[in-house]
Amino acid sequence: CYSRAMKSISELTKEAMVIRNSDPVRSKVLKMLVGDAKKVAKEENREATEADLLATARRQVKETENAIGLIKQGGGDTAEYEAELVILRTFLPPVLDEAAITSAVDRVLESLPAEERNKKSMGRIMGLLKEIEGMDMKVASACLGKKLS
């Protein structure tokens, strides 16, 4: 589990209100995060949690990255989205570097019986890697592909 203490929903809501004039971009991002996390929790008839905030932040990072890519293809200005992305990423756990990912791939492969260390087991192995906090799945997939070829 991500160890950095995340602010509570109420703390983030208060922060968004306090900084709405001094830092409107951060205020907007906080309001989106809190709103989406609360929406997910409400659909499941429960209170929003830190896990909801983390899942929401991950989804919003991915959506914002996709939006930036599309806007750049069209030759548009992505400055506002990039500023939002910087803020959103502060809610995610740090991503492992390539050496740490390679080491994790090696550990997972060593934990498996020799007959399961093949391309047919790649989906299962990727599932094991996905459970590791901070894992960049694109880098892990490329690393695993090289090791299993």
C-alpha positions as CSV (number, residue, x, y, z in Angstrom):
1,C,0.0,0.0,0.0
2,Y,1.2,3.5,-0.7
3,S,2.8,4.8,2.4
4,R,2.8,8.6,2.0
5,A,-0.1,9.9,4.0
6,M,-2.7,11.3,1.7
7,K,-4.9,14.1,2.9
8,S,-8.4,13.2,3.7
9,I,-11.4,14.1,1.5
10,S,-12.4,16.9,3.9
11,E,-8.9,18.3,4.1
12,L,-8.6,18.3,0.3
13,T,-12.0,20.0,0.0
14,K,-11.0,22.7,2.5
15,E,-7.7,23.2,0.7
16,A,-9.5,23.6,-2.7
17,M,-11.7,26.3,-1.2
18,V,-8.9,28.1,0.5
19,I,-6.6,28.3,-2.6
20,R,-9.3,28.8,-5.2
21,N,-8.1,32.4,-5.8
22,S,-4.4,32.0,-5.2
23,D,-4.0,28.7,-7.1
24,P,-7.0,28.1,-9.3
25,V,-5.5,25.2,-11.3
26,R,-4.7,23.2,-8.1
27,S,-8.1,24.0,-6.7
28,K,-9.8,22.7,-9.9
29,V,-7.8,19.5,-9.8
30,L,-8.6,18.9,-6.1
31,K,-12.3,19.5,-6.7
32,M,-12.2,17.0,-9.6
33,L,-10.4,14.4,-7.6
34,V,-12.7,14.7,-4.6
35,G,-15.8,14.9,-6.7
36,D,-14.9,11.8,-8.7
37,A,-13.9,9.8,-5.6
38,K,-17.1,10.7,-3.8
39,K,-19.1,9.7,-6.9
40,V,-17.5,6.3,-7.1
41,A,-18.1,5.7,-3.4
42,K,-21.7,6.9,-3.6
43,E,-22.4,4.5,-6.4
44,E,-21.3,1.7,-4.1
45,N,-23.3,3.2,-1.1
46,R,-20.2,3.9,1.1
47,E,-17.9,6.7,2.2
48,A,-15.0,7.8,-0.1
49,T,-11.6,6.4,1.0
50,E,-8.0,7.1,0.2
51,A,-8.1,4.2,-2.2
52,D,-10.9,5.9,-4.1
53,L,-8.7,9.1,-4.3
54,L,-5.7,7.0,-5.6
55,A,-7.8,5.2,-8.2
56,T,-9.4,8.4,-9.3
57,A,-5.9,10.1,-9.6
58,R,-4.6,7.2,-11.6
59,R,-7.6,7.4,-14.0
60,Q,-7.4,11.1,-14.3
61,V,-3.6,11.0,-15.0
62,K,-4.3,8.5,-17.8
63,E,-7.2,10.6,-19.3
64,T,-5.1,13.8,-19.1
65,E,-2.1,12.2,-20.8
66,N,-4.4,11.0,-23.6
67,A,-6.0,14.4,-23.9
68,I,-2.5,16.0,-24.1
69,G,-1.5,13.6,-26.9
70,L,-4.7,14.3,-28.9
71,I,-4.3,18.1,-28.5
72,K,-0.6,18.0,-29.5
73,Q,-1.6,16.0,-32.6
74,G,-4.0,18.8,-33.5
75,G,-1.3,21.4,-32.8
76,G,-3.2,22.8,-29.8
77,D,-1.9,24.4,-26.6
78,T,-1.5,21.8,-23.8
79,A,-0.2,24.1,-21.1
80,E,-3.3,23.9,-18.8
81,Y,-3.5,20.1,-19.1
82,E,0.2,19.7,-18.4
83,A,-0.1,21.9,-15.3
84,E,-3.0,19.7,-14.1
85,L,-1.0,16.6,-14.8
86,V,1.9,17.7,-12.6
87,I,-0.6,18.2,-9.7
88,L,-2.4,14.9,-10.3
89,R,0.9,13.0,-10.3
90,T,1.6,14.2,-6.7
91,F,-1.3,11.9,-5.6
92,L,0.4,8.8,-7.2
93,P,3.1,6.7,-5.5
94,P,6.5,7.2,-7.0
95,V,7.2,5.1,-10.1
96,L,10.0,2.5,-9.9
97,D,13.1,3.2,-12.0
98,E,14.2,0.7,-14.7
99,A,16.7,-1.0,-12.5
100,A,14.2,-1.6,-9.8
101,I,11.7,-2.9,-12.4
102,T,14.2,-5.3,-13.9
103,S,15.1,-6.5,-10.4
104,A,11.3,-7.1,-9.6
105,V,10.9,-9.0,-12.9
106,D,13.8,-11.2,-12.1
107,R,12.4,-11.9,-8.6
108,V,9.0,-12.8,-9.9
109,L,10.5,-15.1,-12.6
110,E,12.7,-16.8,-10.0
111,S,9.7,-17.4,-7.8
112,L,8.0,-19.4,-10.6
113,P,8.7,-23.0,-11.6
114,A,10.9,-23.2,-14.7
115,E,8.1,-24.6,-16.8
116,E,6.1,-21.4,-16.2
117,R,8.8,-19.0,-17.3
118,N,7.6,-18.7,-20.9
119,K,5.6,-16.4,-23.2
120,K,2.4,-18.4,-22.5
121,S,2.6,-17.4,-18.9
122,M,3.2,-13.7,-19.6
123,G,-0.3,-12.6,-18.6
124,R,-0.1,-14.3,-15.3
125,I,3.4,-12.9,-14.7
126,M,2.2,-9.4,-15.6
127,G,-0.6,-9.8,-13.1
128,L,2.0,-10.5,-10.4
129,L,4.1,-7.5,-11.4
130,K,1.0,-5.2,-11.4
131,E,0.6,-5.9,-7.7
132,I,4.0,-4.2,-7.0
133,E,3.4,-0.6,-6.0
134,G,5.0,1.9,-8.4
135,M,5.4,-0.6,-11.2
136,D,5.5,1.0,-14.7
137,M,3.7,-1.7,-16.6
138,K,5.0,-0.6,-20.1
139,V,8.6,-0.9,-18.9
140,A,7.8,-4.2,-17.1
141,S,6.2,-5.6,-20.2
142,A,9.2,-4.7,-22.4
143,C,11.6,-6.2,-19.8
144,L,9.7,-9.3,-19.4
145,G,9.3,-9.8,-23.1
146,K,13.1,-9.6,-23.5
147,K,13.7,-12.1,-20.7
148,L,11.1,-14.6,-22.1
149,S,12.2,-14.5,-25.7
